[in-house]
Amino acid sequence: MLTTLLLAILPIVVTLGLGALAGWRQEFSANTSDSLIQLVMTYALPLSLFGGILTLKRTVILQNIAVAIWLAVGMLGGLLILIVVQFLRGKPLAVATLTALSIASPSVPFMGTSVLLIVFGKISILLVALGGLYMNLIQVPISVFLLTLVNREATVTRWVALRDTLVTASKQPVVWAPILAFILNLNGFKLPLRWLPVATELGQAAGGVALFALGLILATQRVKITRSILKNVVLKSLGLPCLVWLGMYLLGVPLVTQQLVVITLAIPTAAIPTMLAVQQKLPADDYVAIQLVSTLLAPLTMGLLMLGLQVA
């Protein structure tokens, strides 16, 4: 178990550290991280997901419907509940939405391809695909729609914003590539192993490049750690995963499903709340801080959950 934990966590620490070091030494231009992220999200990750899903047995996908459902409970149900709770506690709608998104949105596309692959093997492709689809097709459109409610614009504009977000998301390779792969797989198409390198030659670089780019970004950020930030980090890294874990345990869900879902939810927060805050001209410091602190604490928080879940 200790070996698995070290093998899963050390790549995050080392690759992020190298990216942060390179950023601190200014070895790359300011927009390098944007270019690397575009490489990952437009080419490397879609290829990895497409090839990986087509090599999965159809029975593996069908046998993991419960994983898809419980991951949706954590990411989608968690988002909606947290928005309501934050709003009822007096938070402005924009703050409630972005804070909830920071807690309920794990950085699966960036970190999942590295961490989950080491911990769970080939099935990690399914987790990354599901997490990416939930984030891009549901979490982001809902958040954008709620953020437009803050603006004094006509109602039709809000619905147009929701439609445009959905259309934009559906055009992204990281969205339509896994959907197409799922359709082909469930209809009996299987990618021969000799053709797999066509997808994996670039696809296998997705995790490392994404983590390095995140390190470059974090090296440029100056954050102020407050009690509120720490509370939200705890909710993100331990609170929400443990709540979903408790629900699965009480309902008698198999241990392997618990492991897959909880460890995926425990991945540090994604960059999307920060991006939406900047896009809407809202203060983004808190969301950058949540992303940074949850990433730095990932070896501890994910390690605790892996130990508790008996991940071998």
Secondary structure, 3 states (H helix, E strand, C coil): CHHHHHHHHHHHHHHHHHHHHHHHCCCCCCCHHHHHHHHHHHHHHHHHHHHHHHHCCHHHHHHCHHHHHHHHHHHHHHHHHHHHHHHHCCCCHHHHHHHHHHHHCECHHHHHHHHHHHHHHHHHHHHHHHHHHHHHHHHHHHHHHHHHCCCCCCHHHHHHHHHHHHHHHHHCHHHHHHHHHHHHHHCCCCCCHHHCHHHHHHHCCHHHHHHHHHHHHHHCCCCCCCHHHHHHHHHHHHHHHHHHHHHHHHCCCCHHHHHHHHHHHCCCECCHHHHHHHHCCCCCHHHHHHHHHHHHCHHHHHHHHHHHCCCC
